[in-house]
Amino acid sequence: MSQRIIFLGTPPFAVYCLKKILEEKINVVAVVTAPDRPAGRGRKISESAVKQFAVGEKIPVLQPTNLKDPQFVEQLRSMSPDLMVVVAFRMLPELVWSIPSHGTFNLHASLLPDYRGAAPINWAIINQEKFSGVTTFFINEEIDSGAILLQERVAIEAEETAGSLHDKLARTGAALIVKTIHGIFEGTLVGEKQPWKGNEPLAPKLDKENVFLNWDEPLTVIQAKIRGLSPYPGARTIWVEDDKESVVKIFEAVIIKENHQIPPKKIIFRDKKILIAHPSGFLDCSVLQLPNKKRMEAKTLLNGMDLSSIIRVK
């Protein structure tokens, strides 16, 4: 394909899509991604997943700190792109998305207009949806609200995590992007206005507040939140000792339906398991991460540490 495409993206999700585009021999003249940033405990400079892949493929990489920078905008214009493809990137100003002759489209990991926002994969699982999907749509002035080009639905399995759904949607989305590119250049795709109802579920950014578990909710809701936040950023809870509180992350848990007389939220240790009491049974926390420790299985944690002073969750 001789048309000129600029790809914009940052995380591993976007790499799936860029790789698929290149496999289809579509002409990518440049990649735009986030600037290198310090990361981790050592604060070493880290390159985005998209940059690492693009460099390996010898594609020119642009890393603007300001998307309205006249020099950056002029760089884009000088490349005469026919189309720009956006996957998991920042919100673009109009002077950028209006540059290509055939427009700019985005891939979103939900069936729009449902789950507009920064974390659609996580919230679909947290809310116990049976289906998710991917949508390509033309970018306009508002977030995730442009005319829809193509959609494909994906089933959410019973024990799906954010990680497993991420990979499924990335593969499905990569193929949908290729179909969208061909459809735009062949003139067979026309964007359709999103069918707003006004009560669509949203996908707000995950923050320090909304990743905590509420132990007054049903066990099914608690477990869904754990799956929806695994493997990243991890569902948080507070472990209470006599006079100390610690924030602990839970990544995997199993519901045990059992009648008992143990007070709700009390932690018990049974058969090398860490169980949290609930009125309808127990939550068996099988993979956890304590403060300043690595993620590990509960049985490994219990073999290496004395946790008998832990009383309850909060």
Secondary structure as the mmCIF struct_conf table of DSSP 4:
data_model
#
loop_
_struct_conf.conf_type_id
_struct_conf.id
_struct_conf.beg_label_comp_id
_struct_conf.beg_label_asym_id
_struct_conf.beg_label_seq_id
_struct_conf.end_label_comp_id
_struct_conf.end_label_asym_id
_struct_conf.end_label_seq_id
BEND BEND1 GLN A 3 GLN A 3
STRN STRN1 ILE A 5 GLY A 9
BEND BEND2 PRO A 11 PRO A 11
HELX_RH_AL_P HELX_RH_AL_P1 PRO A 12 GLU A 23
TURN_TY1_P TURN_TY1_P1 GLU A 24 LYS A 25
STRN STRN2 VAL A 28 VAL A 32
HELX_LH_PP_P HELX_LH_PP_P1 ALA A 34 ASP A 36
STRN STRN3 ARG A 37 ALA A 39
TURN_TY1_P TURN_TY1_P2 GLY A 40 ARG A 43
STRN STRN4 LYS A 44 SER A 46
HELX_RH_AL_P HELX_RH_AL_P2 ALA A 49 GLY A 56
TURN_TY1_P TURN_TY1_P3 GLU A 57 LYS A 58
STRN STRN5 VAL A 61 LEU A 62
BEND BEND3 THR A 65 THR A 65
TURN_TY1_P TURN_TY1_P4 LEU A 67 LYS A 68
HELX_RH_AL_P HELX_RH_AL_P3 PRO A 70 SER A 78
TURN_TY1_P TURN_TY1_P5 MET A 79 MET A 79
BEND BEND4 ASP A 82 ASP A 82
STRN STRN6 LEU A 83 VAL A 87
BEND BEND5 ALA A 88 ALA A 88
HELX_LH_PP_P HELX_LH_PP_P2 ARG A 90 PRO A 93
HELX_RH_AL_P HELX_RH_AL_P4 GLU A 94 TRP A 97
TURN_TY1_P TURN_TY1_P6 SER A 98 SER A 98
BEND BEND6 PRO A 100 PRO A 100
TURN_TY1_P TURN_TY1_P7 SER A 101 HIS A 102
STRN STRN7 THR A 104 HIS A 108
BEND BEND7 ALA A 109 SER A 110
TURN_TY1_P TURN_TY1_P8 LEU A 112 TYR A 115
STRN STRN8 ARG A 116 ARG A 116
BEND BEND8 GLY A 117 ALA A 118
HELX_RH_AL_P HELX_RH_AL_P5 PRO A 120 ILE A 126
TURN_TY1_P TURN_TY1_P9 ASN A 127 GLN A 128
BEND BEND9 LYS A 130 LYS A 130
STRN STRN9 PHE A 131 PHE A 138
BEND BEND10 GLU A 141 GLU A 142
TURN_TY1_P TURN_TY1_P10 ILE A 143 ASP A 144
BEND BEND11 GLY A 146 GLY A 146
STRN STRN10 ILE A 148 ALA A 155
HELX_LH_PP_P HELX_LH_PP_P3 ILE A 156 GLU A 157
TURN_TY1_P TURN_TY1_P11 ALA A 158 GLU A 159
HELX_RH_AL_P HELX_RH_AL_P6 ALA A 162 GLU A 186
TURN_TY1_P TURN_TY1_P12 GLY A 187 GLY A 187
STRN STRN11 GLU A 192 GLU A 192
BEND BEND12 GLY A 198 GLY A 198
STRN STRN12 LEU A 202 LEU A 202
HELX_LH_PP_P HELX_LH_PP_P4 PRO A 204 LEU A 206
TURN_TY1_P TURN_TY1_P13 LYS A 208 VAL A 211
STRN STRN13 PHE A 212 PHE A 212
TURN_TY1_P TURN_TY1_P14 TRP A 215 ASP A 216
BEND BEND13 GLU A 217 GLU A 217
HELX_RH_AL_P HELX_RH_AL_P7 LEU A 219 GLY A 228
TURN_TY1_P TURN_TY1_P15 LEU A 229 PRO A 233
STRN STRN14 ALA A 235 VAL A 240
BEND BEND14 ASP A 242 ASP A 243
STRN STRN15 GLU A 245 LYS A 257
BEND BEND15 ILE A 262 ILE A 262
HELX_LH_PP_P HELX_LH_PP_P5 PRO A 263 PRO A 263
TURN_TY1_P TURN_TY1_P16 PRO A 264 LYS A 265
STRN STRN16 LYS A 266 LYS A 266
STRN STRN17 ILE A 267 ARG A 270
TURN_TY1_P TURN_TY1_P17 ASP A 271 LYS A 272
STRN STRN18 LYS A 273 HIS A 278
TURN_TY1_P TURN_TY1_P18 PRO A 279 SER A 280
STRN STRN19 GLY A 281 GLN A 289
TURN_TY1_P TURN_TY1_P19 PRO A 291 ASN A 292
BEND BEND16 LYS A 293 LYS A 293
STRN STRN20 MET A 296 GLU A 297
HELX_RH_AL_P HELX_RH_AL_P8 ALA A 298 GLY A 304
TURN_TY1_P TURN_TY1_P20 SER A 308 SER A 309
STRN STRN21 ARG A 312 VAL A 313
#
